[in-house]
Amino acid sequence: MKRNIVIGLMLWTTSTAGFATAQSVEISILGGWTTPTLEQTVVFDPDISIPGATIQQQGNFQLTAAGTFAFGGSVSFFFNEHVGFEARVDTIDVNIDTSGPRLSTDIDLGSGFPSAEAFVQVSDGVVNVERLFPLSFNVKARTGGRARFVGSGGLSYLPRVRFDAVQPVSLGLSSAGTNVDLASVVLQAGALADDSQSRWGVNGGAGFEVDVSDSVAITGDVRIHSFQTQTFVWQRSASPSTALEEILITELEKLPPIEIQLIYFQVVGGVVFRF
């Protein structure tokens, strides 16, 4: 909360000072597409014992982000024809898909019984990431003319990062094409990232502007944002109801934390209003 107040004051102070000293002011309204580079692989080596077998990992649990629509805006203050300051906000929605392995081993049940397979099944999970609102404070430069190149770069700040992953996991036996679930639990990762972790990052981009009139231009921009790594930990979402569920969830809680470094590219276009 305090950090958000500080950021708000910075924006207000910057805007007030910029309007007072700038030779020209530009307001941009932007929309386009963003592509995160997030891909997280979690290696799980469980120590779950049931009669006749110990389960070992035969695959990886992965979280992969997909691109989505993004929009935002900026206010730029130019102190001469070519150089100025830009305060920018982007709003980004991140979609994350999960894929999980089947961990299994054969079990010898003794003579007179068919062979069986013990398994841990990581099913499709649900991952929710709140829409991100990175704020950027950039130095901006442009060439002259009615059609011109523009570029800007500087510091970016994420006021809040919220990540929730709900992941079902089941323990069971499989024999002769029949699966029998012995235990099923749900893990939850995240809630809020640790407040001690830095929310600052960097951004940079380049594009063009073409004047439609003396006060309106169209613009296009390619940009990259990079933020420092955020860590999220796994925790049980409900109390186990059986001894096997307790064994399963105790082992699953040994999963390493999810460490996410959010880096994403975006391509946006829009309209610039000049005052």
Backbone torsions as a table, in degrees:
resi	resn	phi	psi	omega
1	MET	NA	-46.6	-179.5
2	LYS	-62.4	-40.0	180.0
3	ARG	-63.5	-40.6	179.4
4	ASN	-63.4	-37.9	177.3
5	ILE	-64.2	-42.6	179.0
6	VAL	-62.0	-44.3	179.0
7	ILE	-62.9	-41.5	177.9
8	GLY	-61.3	-42.7	177.6
9	LEU	-63.8	-38.3	178.3
10	MET	-62.9	-43.7	179.3
11	LEU	-64.1	-42.4	-179.2
12	TRP	-65.5	-43.9	179.7
13	THR	-63.9	-44.7	179.9
14	THR	-61.2	-45.5	-178.9
15	SER	-63.1	-44.2	-179.6
16	THR	-62.0	-47.8	-179.9
17	ALA	-66.3	-37.9	-178.7
18	GLY	-65.0	-46.8	178.9
19	PHE	-61.4	-32.8	-176.4
20	ALA	-74.1	-29.9	-172.1
21	THR	-115.4	-12.5	-174.0
22	ALA	-75.8	144.9	172.7
23	GLN	-76.4	-32.2	177.3
24	SER	-147.3	152.7	-179.5
25	VAL	-127.7	135.5	177.6
26	GLU	-123.6	135.4	174.5
27	ILE	-116.3	123.9	-177.8
28	SER	-112.7	138.5	172.6
29	ILE	-115.6	123.0	-167.2
30	LEU	-127.0	150.5	173.9
31	GLY	-154.0	150.4	-179.1
32	GLY	175.1	-145.4	-172.3
33	TRP	-128.4	140.6	177.5
34	THR	-121.8	145.6	-179.9
35	THR	-129.0	103.0	176.3
36	PRO	-72.2	153.7	176.7
37	THR	-103.2	11.3	-176.3
38	LEU	-64.4	126.3	168.5
39	GLU	-148.8	117.3	-173.5
40	GLN	-118.6	124.5	175.0
41	THR	-110.9	125.6	-179.7
42	VAL	-108.2	119.7	178.9
43	VAL	-91.9	128.5	-173.8
44	PHE	-124.6	119.8	177.9
45	ASP	-118.0	83.5	-174.6
46	PRO	-74.2	155.3	176.1
47	ASP	-121.0	64.2	-177.6
48	ILE	-103.2	122.5	-178.0
49	SER	-113.3	129.0	169.1
50	ILE	-129.1	161.4	-173.0
51	PRO	-50.3	120.6	173.9
52	GLY	89.7	-0.5	-175.8
53	ALA	-156.9	153.3	167.5
54	THR	-125.9	126.2	-175.0
55	ILE	-82.6	133.6	177.1
56	GLN	-123.7	153.2	-178.4
57	GLN	-71.1	138.1	176.4
58	GLN	-124.4	16.4	179.5
59	GLY	-170.5	-174.6	-178.5
60	ASN	-122.5	152.2	174.1
61	PHE	-98.2	123.1	-172.8
62	GLN	-124.9	145.9	170.2
63	LEU	-120.1	126.8	-177.5
64	THR	-130.5	128.8	-178.1
65	ALA	-90.3	147.6	178.8
66	ALA	-118.6	155.6	-178.9
67	GLY	-72.7	151.9	-179.5
68	THR	-145.1	175.1	177.5
69	PHE	-71.3	143.8	178.1
70	ALA	-134.7	148.6	174.0
71	PHE	-146.7	165.8	-177.9
72	GLY	179.6	-162.3	-179.1
73	GLY	-165.0	168.9	180.0
74	SER	-150.6	157.3	171.7
75	VAL	-123.8	125.1	-177.7
76	SER	-119.1	137.3	178.6
77	PHE	-117.8	116.2	-179.9
78	PHE	-102.3	124.6	-177.4
79	PHE	-93.1	-11.9	168.0
80	ASN	-151.1	-169.7	-174.0
81	GLU	-66.6	-26.2	-168.5
82	HIS	-116.4	-22.7	-171.7
83	VAL	-128.0	139.5	178.5
84	GLY	-158.3	-166.8	-179.3
85	PHE	-122.6	141.0	-178.4
86	GLU	-124.7	127.8	169.0
87	ALA	-107.4	122.2	-168.8
88	ARG	-132.6	142.3	172.7
89	VAL	-128.6	133.3	175.1
90	ASP	-117.8	150.0	174.6
91	THR	-124.7	123.8	-169.0
92	ILE	-131.1	132.0	174.7
93	ASP	-106.2	127.2	-177.5
94	VAL	-109.5	122.8	174.6
95	ASN	-99.4	130.6	-178.8
96	ILE	-123.2	128.3	174.6
97	ASP	-104.4	146.7	177.5
98	THR	-114.8	147.8	172.4
99	SER	-138.2	135.3	-174.7
100	GLY	-127.3	156.4	-179.2
101	PRO	-89.7	171.8	167.4
102	ARG	-110.1	118.7	-178.5
103	LEU	-99.9	126.0	-172.4
104	SER	-152.5	166.1	173.8
105	THR	-159.0	150.7	178.1
106	ASP	-75.6	147.1	179.9
107	ILE	-121.9	133.2	174.3
108	ASP	-93.4	110.1	-178.6
109	LEU	-91.2	2.8	178.5
110	GLY	98.6	170.4	-178.1
111	SER	-65.3	144.3	178.7
112	GLY	88.4	-4.8	179.9
113	PHE	-120.5	144.2	177.0
114	PRO	-69.5	154.9	177.0
115	SER	-65.6	152.5	-178.6
116	ALA	-135.0	164.2	179.6
117	GLU	-127.1	127.3	172.7
118	ALA	-90.3	140.5	-176.1
119	PHE	-142.4	152.0	165.1
120	VAL	-118.1	117.7	-176.4
121	GLN	-105.4	119.5	174.0
122	VAL	-94.2	106.5	-175.4
123	SER	-82.6	175.9	175.5
124	ASP	-62.9	132.1	-179.1
125	GLY	-107.1	179.1	178.1
126	VAL	-118.5	123.7	179.4
127	VAL	-119.7	124.4	178.5
128	ASN	-117.1	125.8	174.6
129	VAL	-121.3	120.7	178.1
130	GLU	-61.8	147.1	177.4
131	ARG	-55.1	133.2	-177.1
132	LEU	-92.0	144.3	179.1
133	PHE	-128.3	70.3	178.6
134	PRO	-66.9	135.5	175.8
135	LEU	-106.1	134.0	-176.4
136	SER	-125.1	143.8	179.3
137	PHE	-126.2	105.7	-167.1
138	ASN	-122.8	154.2	162.9
139	VAL	-89.0	133.4	-175.2
140	LYS	-122.9	138.3	179.3
141	ALA	-132.6	153.4	179.8
142	ARG	-150.3	156.6	173.5
143	THR	-87.9	177.4	-180.0
144	GLY	-92.4	176.0	177.3
145	GLY	98.0	171.3	-179.6
146	ARG	-77.4	-25.6	171.1
147	ALA	-115.9	120.4	-169.8
148	ARG	-145.1	157.4	173.5
149	PHE	-89.4	144.6	176.4
150	VAL	-132.4	151.5	176.3
151	GLY	-152.0	149.6	178.2
152	SER	-153.3	156.9	178.7
153	GLY	-166.7	155.8	179.9
154	GLY	169.3	-149.7	-176.8
155	LEU	-93.8	146.7	176.1
156	SER	-127.9	151.7	-177.6
157	TYR	-136.0	134.0	175.0
158	LEU	-100.8	108.1	-178.2
159	PRO	-60.8	-32.3	-176.6
160	ARG	-155.1	139.3	174.4
161	VAL	-126.5	118.9	177.5
162	ARG	-126.6	128.7	-174.7
163	PHE	-137.8	121.2	178.2
164	ASP	-126.0	124.0	176.5
165	ALA	-123.4	123.8	176.9
166	VAL	-110.8	117.4	-170.8
167	GLN	-125.2	110.0	174.8
168	PRO	-75.2	139.1	176.8
169	VAL	-137.7	134.2	-179.5
170	SER	-126.0	149.5	176.7
171	LEU	-116.4	132.7	-177.5
172	GLY	-162.8	-174.3	176.9
173	LEU	-122.5	146.4	178.2
174	SER	-131.4	128.8	179.2
175	SER	-150.8	134.4	177.2
176	ALA	52.7	39.2	177.2
177	GLY	79.7	6.1	-179.2
178	THR	-113.4	129.3	177.2
179	ASN	-100.8	136.3	175.7
180	VAL	-124.3	112.3	178.0
181	ASP	-76.6	126.4	177.6
182	LEU	-97.2	-27.8	-178.9
183	ALA	-158.7	145.8	178.8
184	SER	-144.9	128.3	-177.6
185	VAL	-135.2	168.2	177.6
186	VAL	-128.4	129.5	174.4
187	LEU	-104.3	151.2	176.4
188	GLN	-126.3	133.5	179.5
189	ALA	-112.5	135.0	164.0
190	GLY	106.0	-98.4	-155.6
191	ALA	65.6	-124.2	-178.3
192	LEU	-96.7	144.9	173.4
193	ALA	-66.0	154.8	179.3
194	ASP	-58.1	127.4	-178.2
195	ASP	-64.4	-17.7	-180.0
196	SER	-75.7	-13.1	-178.9
197	GLN	-81.6	140.9	-176.8
198	SER	-68.1	140.3	176.6
199	ARG	-103.9	4.9	-176.7
200	TRP	-86.9	149.1	176.2
201	GLY	-151.1	-163.4	179.9
202	VAL	-131.5	159.8	175.5
203	ASN	-146.5	156.5	176.1
204	GLY	-161.1	147.0	-178.9
205	GLY	-163.4	168.3	179.5
206	ALA	-147.0	154.9	-179.3
207	GLY	-171.0	-150.3	-176.0
208	PHE	-142.3	161.3	169.4
209	GLU	-135.8	140.6	176.2
210	VAL	-129.7	121.6	-178.8
211	ASP	-69.4	132.0	171.0
212	VAL	-95.1	-34.5	175.4
213	SER	-151.3	-173.0	179.6
214	ASP	-66.5	-23.5	-175.5
215	SER	-118.8	-0.7	-177.6
216	VAL	-134.4	138.1	176.3
217	ALA	-140.8	157.9	170.2
218	ILE	-102.1	152.1	-173.9
219	THR	-142.6	154.6	172.5
220	GLY	-138.6	148.7	-170.3
221	ASP	-151.1	134.1	171.3
222	VAL	-113.7	128.8	-170.2
223	ARG	-143.6	150.7	173.7
224	ILE	-123.7	136.9	172.3
225	HIS	-115.9	141.6	176.5
226	SER	-139.6	125.1	-179.7
227	PHE	-119.6	160.1	-178.4
228	GLN	-71.4	160.1	-175.1
229	THR	-64.1	133.9	174.8
230	GLN	-111.1	140.3	-176.2
231	THR	-112.8	133.9	178.6
232	PHE	-128.0	139.0	-175.4
233	VAL	-110.0	152.6	177.5
234	TRP	-84.3	147.2	176.2
235	GLN	-151.8	155.1	178.8
236	ARG	-73.3	140.1	-178.3
237	SER	-95.8	-13.8	178.2
238	ALA	-155.7	158.5	179.6
239	SER	-74.7	138.0	178.4
240	PRO	-67.6	149.6	-177.2
241	SER	-103.2	-12.3	179.2
242	THR	-134.6	167.0	179.6
243	ALA	-65.7	-38.0	178.9
244	LEU	-65.9	-38.1	177.1
245	GLU	-64.2	-37.4	177.4
246	GLU	-64.0	-42.3	177.7
247	ILE	-62.2	-44.9	-177.7
248	LEU	-63.9	-48.0	-175.7
249	ILE	-70.4	-31.6	176.9
250	THR	-63.0	-41.4	178.4
251	GLU	-70.5	-39.4	-179.2
252	LEU	-65.6	-29.2	178.6
253	GLU	-68.1	-9.0	175.4
254	LYS	-83.3	-3.0	175.3
255	LEU	-53.8	137.5	178.3
256	PRO	-65.2	152.8	177.6
257	PRO	-58.6	153.7	173.7
258	ILE	-85.0	120.1	178.4
259	GLU	-111.0	117.3	-174.1
260	ILE	-118.4	120.7	168.1
261	GLN	-104.0	111.9	-175.5
262	LEU	-83.0	110.8	173.8
263	ILE	-125.8	127.5	179.9
264	TYR	-145.5	150.5	176.2
265	PHE	-105.8	148.2	175.2
266	GLN	-143.0	145.9	175.1
267	VAL	-120.8	118.7	-176.5
268	VAL	-132.4	157.6	173.7
269	GLY	-140.2	164.3	-178.9
270	GLY	178.5	-158.8	-176.0
271	VAL	-120.6	140.0	178.1
272	VAL	-114.4	129.3	175.3
273	PHE	-109.7	127.5	-174.8
274	ARG	-110.7	135.9	-179.1
275	PHE	-123.1	NA	NA
